[in-house]
Amino acid sequence: MGKRKRERAEAKQQEEVNPLPSVVPPLVRDSDEPVKKKRKWINKQRVLVFASRGMSFRNRHLMEDMKTLMPHSKSESKKENKDNLKDINEIADMKNCNKCIYFENRKKKDLYLWVANVKGGPSVKFHVLNAHTMKELKMTGNCLKASRPLLSFDPAFDKHPHWAVIKELLVQTFGTPNQLPKSQPFHDHVFCFSILDNKIWFRNYEVLDTDGKLSEIGPRFVLNPIKVFDGSFGGETLWDNPKFVTPNTIRSMKKKAHSFKYTDKLHQKEGYNKRKPKDPFRGDPTNEIFQTKLPEKAVSGEKQIFIRKKV
């Protein structure tokens, strides 16, 4: 029994000195077979960022800011509004992109943002509000180009399933992959996504120090979610925002509110005419005795009143 214990102890010591490899190579390998190399850049996310025609200058600068903040993005020429949205999937496939951010413009006033997973969905449609670019804000914050951002999400994203789907899609789209050749290997700014009034508020901050001090860089905008679709740029509707009001209805309501001012004036005039007496009030006729004129202002026959007759 003593010999067996000694042999076991010696075997354990040998294993500690010369540990076995975690992956055992195959016993037989062809000499012509190339050796597989482990790649560092595993998460190959590419995002196609482009817009439709009829875009305003402010929205165009906002799109350019998003391209500069996302080193894994690719650009494309503007798309015609009459074309089908499903054609974007073919464009993204030709560009070798698996995510897409599409700025859709309507009436040169309203801006909609599509964030979609090109291969199998899902996709989300947002209405962009209160957009401000980096050049417009002129904030004190600054970050190096092509640096990887930290993504900060509100805890409210985990409370409802539709917010969880939107969060996962935003993480895969806005997160710069690790070891991306075009990116810098450090983090110096934060993308902050907050939920307030059932809308997503986007902010971009510079990390000043390790103690958590931040300085805003820009851009800033608000995303009002409209619908979540099962497929890419369409498909079955997974969630619909019941509180969303279209911009056309908001503008029509404002016009109606302005029209009420004119109708109120007409009602006021009608009420005044109803309250106005038909026969004017007659005063005391003796009051006219004291309504005399000065001699200097007397005209023609009125001068006879002031002439004194000689006795």
C-alpha positions in Angstrom: 0.0 0.0 0.0 2.9 2.4 0.7 4.3 2.0 -2.8 0.9 2.8 -4.4 0.6 6.0 -2.4 4.1 7.0 -3.4 3.4 6.4 -7.1 0.2 8.4 -7.0 2.0 11.3 -5.3 4.8 11.2 -7.9 2.2 11.2 -10.7 0.5 14.3 -9.3 3.8 16.1 -9.0 4.6 15.4 -12.6 1.2 16.7 -13.7 1.7 19.9 -11.8 5.2 20.4 -13.4 4.1 19.5 -16.9 0.4 20.1 -17.3 -1.5 18.4 -20.2 -2.6 20.8 -23.0 -6.3 21.7 -22.9 -6.9 20.8 -26.6 -5.3 17.5 -27.7 -4.1 17.7 -31.3 -5.3 14.9 -33.7 -3.1 11.8 -33.9 -2.9 11.8 -37.7 -2.8 15.0 -39.8 -2.2 15.5 -43.5 0.9 17.5 -44.3 -0.9 19.6 -47.0 -3.7 20.6 -44.6 -3.2 24.3 -43.6 -2.9 25.1 -39.9 -6.0 26.9 -38.6 -5.2 30.2 -37.1 -7.3 31.7 -34.3 -8.6 35.1 -35.4 -8.9 38.0 -32.9 -11.6 39.8 -34.8 -14.5 37.4 -34.3 -17.5 39.7 -34.0 -17.7 41.0 -37.6 -20.6 43.5 -37.3 -20.9 46.0 -40.2 -23.6 48.6 -40.3 -24.9 50.3 -43.4 -25.8 54.0 -42.8 -27.6 56.0 -45.5 -30.7 58.0 -46.1 -33.4 58.8 -48.6 -33.7 61.8 -50.8 -35.2 65.1 -49.7 -33.1 65.3 -46.6 -32.6 68.6 -44.8 -29.1 69.9 -43.9 -29.6 69.3 -40.2 -30.6 65.7 -40.7 -27.7 65.2 -43.1 -25.2 66.5 -40.6 -26.7 64.2 -38.0 -26.2 61.2 -40.3 -22.5 62.2 -40.8 -22.0 62.5 -37.1 -23.3 58.9 -36.6 -20.9 57.7 -39.3 -17.9 59.3 -37.6 -18.9 57.8 -34.2 -19.3 54.3 -35.7 -16.0 53.0 -37.3 -17.7 49.8 -38.3 -20.2 51.7 -40.6 -20.4 51.8 -44.4 -22.0 54.5 -46.5 -24.2 54.3 -49.6 -25.7 56.9 -52.0 -29.2 58.2 -51.3 -32.3 56.1 -52.0 -35.4 57.1 -53.9 -38.5 57.4 -51.8 -40.6 55.5 -54.4 -38.5 52.4 -54.1 -39.5 49.5 -51.9 -37.9 49.3 -48.4 -37.2 45.6 -49.0 -34.5 46.6 -51.6 -32.4 47.8 -48.7 -31.7 44.2 -47.8 -30.1 43.6 -51.2 -28.0 46.8 -50.9 -26.8 45.7 -47.5 -26.0 42.2 -48.7 -23.9 43.7 -51.6 -22.0 45.9 -49.0 -21.4 42.8 -46.8 -23.4 44.4 -43.9 -25.6 42.6 -41.4 -27.1 45.7 -39.7 -28.6 48.8 -41.2 -29.5 52.3 -40.1 -31.8 54.0 -42.6 -32.9 57.7 -42.3 -36.3 58.1 -44.0 -37.5 61.6 -44.8 -41.1 62.6 -45.6 -42.3 66.0 -46.7 -38.9 67.4 -46.0 -40.1 67.9 -42.4 -40.4 64.5 -40.7 -37.4 62.2 -40.1 -37.9 58.5 -39.4 -35.1 56.1 -38.3 -35.0 52.4 -39.2 -32.7 50.1 -37.2 -32.8 46.6 -38.7 -31.0 43.3 -38.6 -30.7 42.6 -42.3 -30.5 38.8 -42.3 -33.6 37.7 -40.3 -34.9 40.7 -38.4 -36.1 42.2 -36.2 -36.4 45.8 -37.2 -37.6 48.9 -35.3 -39.0 52.2 -36.7 -38.5 55.4 -34.8 -39.6 59.0 -35.1 -36.6 61.3 -34.6 -37.3 64.4 -32.5 -35.2 67.3 -31.2 -32.1 66.4 -33.2 -28.9 68.5 -32.6 -25.5 67.9 -34.3 -22.0 68.1 -32.8 -21.2 71.3 -34.7 -24.4 72.9 -33.6 -24.0 72.2 -29.9 -20.3 73.1 -29.6 -19.9 71.1 -26.4 -16.6 71.0 -24.4 -16.3 67.2 -24.7 -14.1 65.5 -27.2 -13.0 62.0 -28.1 -10.6 60.4 -30.5 -12.0 59.2 -33.8 -12.7 55.4 -34.2 -12.5 54.8 -30.4 -14.8 52.1 -29.0 -17.8 53.4 -27.0 -19.2 52.1 -23.8 -23.0 51.5 -24.0 -25.1 52.6 -21.0 -28.8 51.6 -20.9 -31.5 52.6 -18.5 -32.8 49.8 -16.2 -36.2 50.4 -17.6 -35.1 48.4 -20.8 -35.4 45.2 -18.8 -38.9 45.7 -17.6 -40.9 45.1 -20.8 -40.2 42.6 -23.6 -40.4 45.2 -26.4 -37.8 47.4 -24.7 -35.5 44.3 -24.3 -35.7 43.6 -28.0 -34.9 47.2 -28.8 -32.0 47.2 -26.4 -30.4 44.0 -27.9 -30.8 45.5 -31.4 -29.1 48.8 -30.3 -26.3 46.9 -28.6 -25.5 44.9 -31.8 -25.8 48.1 -34.0 -24.0 50.8 -32.0 -21.4 48.6 -30.3 -18.1 48.6 -32.0 -16.7 45.1 -32.3 -13.6 44.1 -30.4 -10.3 44.1 -32.4 -11.9 45.9 -35.3 -9.1 47.0 -37.7 -10.5 50.5 -38.1 -11.1 51.0 -34.4 -8.8 52.2 -31.6 -8.2 49.7 -28.8 -9.5 51.8 -25.9 -12.7 53.4 -24.5 -13.0 57.1 -24.0 -16.7 58.0 -24.5 -20.1 56.6 -23.6 -23.3 56.2 -25.5 -26.2 56.7 -23.1 -29.7 55.5 -23.8 -32.3 56.6 -21.4 -36.1 56.1 -21.3 -38.4 59.1 -20.4 -42.0 59.6 -21.5 -41.9 56.3 -23.5 -39.1 57.8 -25.6 -35.4 56.9 -25.9 -33.0 59.9 -25.2 -29.6 59.5 -26.8 -26.5 61.3 -25.4 -22.8 61.0 -26.1 -20.4 61.8 -23.2 -16.6 61.9 -22.9 -15.0 60.0 -20.0 -12.8 62.6 -18.3 -11.4 60.6 -15.4 -11.7 57.3 -13.6 -13.9 58.8 -10.9 -16.9 59.0 -13.3 -16.7 62.6 -14.5 -18.4 63.1 -17.9 -18.6 65.9 -20.5 -21.1 65.9 -23.3 -19.8 65.7 -26.9 -22.9 65.3 -29.0 -25.0 64.7 -31.1 -28.2 64.4 -29.1 -31.7 63.3 -30.3 -34.8 61.6 -29.1 -36.2 58.4 -30.6 -40.0 57.8 -30.3 -40.6 54.1 -31.1 -43.5 53.4 -33.5 -43.4 49.7 -34.3 -41.3 46.6 -33.9 -41.4 44.2 -36.9 -40.5 40.5 -37.0 -38.6 40.8 -40.3 -36.1 43.3 -41.8 -38.0 46.4 -42.9 -41.4 44.8 -42.6 -43.1 41.6 -41.7 -45.4 40.8 -38.8 -45.9 43.5 -36.2 -44.5 42.4 -32.8 -45.4 45.6 -31.0 -47.2 48.8 -31.8 -47.0 52.1 -29.8 -50.5 53.0 -28.8 -49.4 56.5 -27.6 -47.8 57.5 -30.9 -49.4 60.5 -32.7 -48.3 61.1 -36.3 -46.8 64.5 -37.2 -49.6 65.2 -39.7 -52.3 65.0 -36.9 -50.2 67.3 -34.7 -50.0 69.9 -37.4 -53.7 69.6 -38.2 -54.5 70.1 -34.5 -52.3 73.2 -34.4 -54.1 74.6 -37.5 -57.5 74.0 -35.8 -56.3 75.7 -32.7 -55.4 78.8 -34.7 -58.7 78.7 -36.5 -60.5 78.8 -33.2 -59.2 82.3 -32.6 -61.1 83.6 -35.7 -64.3 81.7 -34.7 -64.1 83.2 -31.2 -63.9 86.7 -32.6 -67.0 86.1 -34.7 -68.9 84.7 -31.6 -67.9 87.8 -29.6 -69.2 90.1 -32.3 -72.5 88.2 -32.5 -72.9 88.4 -28.7 -72.2 92.1 -28.7 -74.8 92.8 -31.4 -77.4 90.8 -29.4 -76.6 92.7 -26.2 -76.6 96.1 -28.0 -80.0 98.0 -27.4 -82.1 98.8 -30.5 -83.1 102.3 -29.2 -80.3 104.3 -27.7 -80.8 105.7 -24.2 -82.3 109.2 -24.1 -80.8 111.6 -21.5 -82.2 114.7 -19.7 -83.1 117.3 -22.4 -82.3 120.2 -19.9 -78.6 119.2 -20.1 -78.4 120.8 -23.5 -78.9 124.3 -21.9 -75.4 124.3 -20.6 -73.8 123.1 -23.8 -72.8 126.6 -25.1 -70.0 127.7 -27.3 -67.3 130.3 -26.7 -67.7 133.7 -28.6 -64.5 133.0 -30.5 -66.0 129.7 -31.9 -69.4 131.2 -32.9 -70.3 130.9 -36.6 -72.7 133.1 -38.6 -76.1 133.2 -36.8 -74.6 132.1 -33.5 -72.8 135.4 -33.3 -76.1 137.3 -32.8 -76.4 135.8 -29.3 -73.2 137.5 -28.1 -74.0 141.0 -29.6 -75.1 143.5 -27.0 -77.8 145.9 -28.1 -77.4 149.6 -27.3 -80.0 151.1 -25.0 
